[in-house]
Amino acid sequence: MTARPFSRGQVVDQLRALGVQPGGVLLVHTSFRAVRPIEGGPLGLIDALRAALGPVGTLVMPSWTGDDEAPFDPTTTAAAEDLGATADLFWRQRGVVRSDHLQAFAAIGPRAETIVKTALPLPPHTPDSPVGRVHDLDGQVLLLGVGHDADTSLHLAELMAKVPYGIPRHCMIEQDGRRVRIDYRENDHCCRRFALADDWLRVRGLQAEGPVGHGTARLARARDIVGLAVDAIRQQPTIFLHEPREGCAECDEARRG
């Protein structure tokens, strides 16, 4: 049996009931598959998010490429496939501003330029990255049909707390008409233990949870997410990594790095 599509108005009501702040900054990580069907598809969801924020709110989504070797053009390069259809459609909409580098985010609203027009952040989620600027502007983070494993604010927290792990990475950029390789170390791992943030936020009443479309959403202030994670990391620097005995190859690689 096919589920009944939610209308734009119904989704706006759900977002506002959850606590999305009109006029605020909202960073959204989403899986449309988890919330569909919504009238208008992913574009209908984008429209509802913008309506919930109102004309002076700023909507932000990840928009990186997933290909560190290929040249990046903010006007033509597709977003990484694992970011989903909504993120890839978002940056293509009229009025949306996108970063000029391959670790891109996209945004629309009065603070869009301030948030996404950064220098290339390496590793990707430094305090001066788009995620860092959402944090500085006291924005909210909406996890729509996804969990904290998709929450880039937790990577920001890792860098702010100076975690001792990382994986060697590199990317290629255009510089003075030639391709240049940049090597860096990224705080990357499986991210499954980012789910710990659910308990930290819930016990303090800092995370709203409820339905949006046919899925479940989580909403919290970026500063709350980052602040609690930084405190936890300072007590246990590898809290987000699986123990070696648990057999997680990605976390083991991060430890070795």
C-alpha positions as CSV (number, residue, x, y, z in Angstrom):
1,M,0.0,0.0,0.0
2,T,1.4,3.4,-1.0
3,A,1.7,6.0,1.8
4,R,-0.2,9.2,1.4
5,P,2.0,12.1,0.4
6,F,2.4,14.9,3.0
7,S,1.6,18.4,1.7
8,R,4.0,21.3,1.9
9,G,1.8,22.9,4.6
10,Q,1.8,19.7,6.7
11,V,5.6,19.5,6.5
12,V,6.0,23.1,7.5
13,D,3.7,22.5,10.5
14,Q,5.8,19.5,11.5
15,L,9.0,21.4,11.2
16,R,7.7,24.3,13.3
17,A,6.3,21.9,15.9
18,L,9.7,20.3,16.1
19,G,11.2,23.6,16.9
20,V,12.8,25.0,13.7
21,Q,13.3,28.7,14.4
22,P,11.9,31.2,11.9
23,G,14.6,33.6,10.9
24,G,17.4,31.2,12.1
25,V,20.2,29.3,10.5
26,L,19.4,25.7,9.8
27,L,21.9,23.0,8.7
28,V,20.1,20.0,7.2
29,H,21.4,16.5,6.7
30,T,18.6,14.4,5.1
31,S,17.6,11.2,3.4
32,F,14.6,11.9,1.3
33,R,14.0,8.1,1.0
34,A,13.3,8.0,4.8
35,V,10.7,10.8,4.7
36,R,8.9,10.4,1.4
37,P,6.4,10.7,-0.1
38,I,6.1,14.5,0.1
39,E,4.2,16.5,-2.5
40,G,6.7,17.9,-5.0
41,G,9.4,15.3,-4.1
42,P,12.8,16.6,-2.8
43,L,12.0,20.1,-4.2
44,G,8.8,20.1,-2.2
45,L,10.8,19.3,0.9
46,I,13.2,22.1,0.2
47,D,10.3,24.5,-0.3
48,A,8.8,23.4,3.1
49,L,12.2,23.9,4.8
50,R,12.5,27.4,3.4
51,A,8.9,28.2,4.4
52,A,9.5,27.0,7.9
53,L,12.5,29.3,8.2
54,G,10.8,32.3,6.6
55,P,12.3,35.0,4.4
56,V,15.0,36.0,6.9
57,G,16.1,32.4,7.7
58,T,19.1,30.7,6.1
59,L,19.0,27.1,4.9
60,V,22.3,25.2,4.6
61,M,23.0,21.7,3.2
62,P,26.2,19.8,2.5
63,S,27.3,19.9,-1.1
64,W,30.8,18.4,-1.4
65,T,31.7,16.2,-4.3
66,G,33.1,13.0,-2.9
67,D,35.9,13.1,-5.6
68,D,39.0,14.7,-4.3
69,E,40.9,14.1,-7.6
70,A,38.5,15.8,-10.0
71,P,38.4,19.6,-10.7
72,F,35.6,21.3,-8.9
73,D,33.2,23.8,-10.5
74,P,30.5,25.2,-8.1
75,T,28.2,25.8,-11.0
76,T,28.3,22.3,-12.6
77,T,29.9,19.7,-10.3
78,A,27.4,17.3,-8.8
79,A,27.2,16.7,-5.1
80,A,28.4,13.4,-3.8
81,E,25.8,10.6,-4.4
82,D,25.7,9.6,-0.7
83,L,24.4,13.1,0.2
84,G,21.2,12.2,-1.5
85,A,18.8,13.7,-4.1
86,T,17.7,16.6,-1.9
87,A,21.2,18.0,-1.3
88,D,22.1,17.6,-5.0
89,L,19.0,19.4,-6.1
90,F,19.3,22.2,-3.5
91,W,22.6,23.7,-4.8
92,R,21.1,23.9,-8.3
93,Q,18.2,26.2,-7.2
94,R,18.0,29.8,-8.1
95,G,19.4,32.0,-5.4
96,V,21.4,29.3,-3.7
97,V,25.1,30.1,-2.9
98,R,27.7,27.3,-3.0
99,S,31.3,27.2,-1.8
100,D,34.0,27.6,-4.3
101,H,35.9,24.5,-3.1
102,L,35.4,20.8,-3.2
103,Q,34.5,20.6,0.5
104,A,31.4,22.6,-0.4
105,F,28.2,23.5,1.4
106,A,25.3,25.4,-0.2
107,A,23.0,27.9,1.4
108,I,20.2,30.3,0.7
109,G,19.2,33.3,2.8
110,P,20.7,36.4,4.3
111,R,23.7,34.6,5.8
112,A,24.4,32.3,2.9
113,E,27.6,34.0,1.7
114,T,29.0,34.3,5.3
115,I,28.5,30.6,5.8
116,V,29.6,29.0,2.6
117,K,32.2,31.3,1.1
118,T,35.2,30.1,3.1
119,A,38.7,29.1,2.1
120,L,39.3,25.4,1.4
121,P,39.1,23.8,4.9
122,L,41.4,20.9,5.4
123,P,40.4,18.8,7.2
124,P,36.9,19.5,5.9
125,H,35.1,20.6,9.1
126,T,37.5,23.1,10.8
127,P,36.2,26.0,12.9
128,D,36.4,28.2,9.8
129,S,34.5,25.8,7.6
130,P,30.8,26.2,6.8
131,V,30.0,23.9,9.7
132,G,32.1,26.0,12.0
133,R,30.3,29.1,10.8
134,V,26.8,27.6,11.5
135,H,28.1,26.9,15.0
136,D,29.4,30.4,15.4
137,L,26.0,31.8,14.3
138,D,24.2,29.7,16.8
139,G,22.4,27.7,14.1
140,Q,20.4,24.6,14.5
141,V,21.1,21.1,13.0
142,L,18.3,19.1,11.6
143,L,18.9,15.4,11.0
144,L,16.0,14.4,8.8
145,G,15.7,10.7,8.4
146,V,19.3,10.2,9.4
147,G,21.2,9.9,12.7
148,H,24.2,11.6,14.2
149,D,26.4,9.4,12.1
150,A,25.7,12.0,9.4
151,D,26.2,15.0,11.7
152,T,29.2,17.0,10.5
153,S,29.1,19.1,13.7
154,L,30.6,16.2,15.5
155,H,33.6,16.3,13.2
156,L,33.9,19.9,14.1
157,A,33.9,18.9,17.8
158,E,36.6,16.4,17.2
159,L,38.9,19.1,15.7
160,M,38.1,21.6,18.4
161,A,39.0,19.0,21.0
162,K,42.1,18.0,19.1
163,V,41.5,14.3,18.8
164,P,44.7,12.2,18.4
165,Y,43.6,10.1,15.4
166,G,43.3,10.7,11.7
167,I,43.7,9.2,8.2
168,P,46.1,10.6,5.5
169,R,44.2,12.2,2.7
170,H,44.9,14.3,-0.3
171,C,43.0,16.5,-2.8
172,M,43.8,18.1,-6.1
173,I,43.1,21.8,-6.7
174,E,43.6,24.3,-9.5
175,Q,46.3,26.9,-8.6
176,D,47.7,29.4,-11.0
177,G,46.5,27.3,-14.0
178,R,48.0,24.0,-12.8
179,R,46.9,21.1,-10.8
180,V,48.3,21.0,-7.3
181,R,48.2,18.1,-4.8
182,I,47.5,19.0,-1.1
183,D,48.1,16.4,1.6
184,Y,46.3,16.5,4.9
185,R,45.1,14.4,7.8
186,E,41.4,13.9,8.3
187,N,39.6,12.9,11.5
188,D,37.6,10.2,9.7
189,H,36.3,6.8,10.9
190,C,33.1,4.8,10.7
191,C,31.1,7.5,12.6
192,R,28.7,4.9,14.1
193,R,29.6,5.9,17.6
194,F,28.5,9.4,16.9
195,A,25.1,7.9,18.0
196,L,26.3,8.6,21.6
197,A,25.2,12.2,21.0
198,D,21.6,11.1,21.1
199,D,21.9,10.1,24.8
200,W,24.0,13.2,25.7
201,L,21.4,15.5,24.2
202,R,18.3,13.6,25.3
203,V,19.2,13.4,29.0
204,R,19.6,17.2,29.1
205,G,16.5,17.9,27.1
206,L,18.5,19.5,24.3
207,Q,17.3,17.4,21.3
208,A,13.8,17.6,19.9
209,E,12.6,14.5,18.1
210,G,9.4,14.0,16.1
211,P,7.9,13.2,12.7
212,V,8.7,15.1,9.5
213,G,7.0,13.6,6.5
214,H,7.0,9.8,7.0
215,G,10.4,9.9,8.8
216,T,11.8,10.8,12.1
217,A,13.8,14.0,12.7
218,R,16.2,15.2,15.3
219,L,16.8,18.9,16.0
220,A,19.4,20.5,18.2
221,R,21.5,23.7,18.5
222,A,24.9,23.2,16.9
223,R,26.5,24.7,20.0
224,D,24.9,22.1,22.2
225,I,26.0,19.2,20.0
226,V,29.6,20.5,19.8
227,G,29.9,21.5,23.4
228,L,28.8,18.2,24.8
229,A,31.0,16.3,22.3
230,V,34.0,18.4,23.1
231,D,33.5,17.7,26.9
232,A,33.2,14.0,26.2
233,I,36.3,13.9,24.0
234,R,38.4,15.7,26.5
235,Q,37.5,13.0,29.1
236,Q,38.1,10.2,26.6
237,P,39.9,11.2,23.4
238,T,38.9,8.2,21.4
239,I,35.3,7.9,22.6
240,F,34.1,8.0,19.0
241,L,36.3,5.1,17.9
242,H,35.4,1.4,18.3
243,E,37.8,-0.5,20.4
244,P,40.3,-2.7,18.5
245,R,38.7,-5.9,19.7
246,E,35.4,-4.8,18.0
247,G,36.9,-5.3,14.6
248,C,36.0,-2.0,12.9
249,A,38.5,-1.5,10.1
250,E,37.8,2.2,9.6
251,C,38.3,3.0,13.3
252,D,41.4,0.8,13.4
253,E,42.8,2.8,10.5
254,A,42.1,6.0,12.2
255,R,43.9,4.9,15.4
256,R,47.0,3.9,13.3
257,G,47.0,7.3,11.7
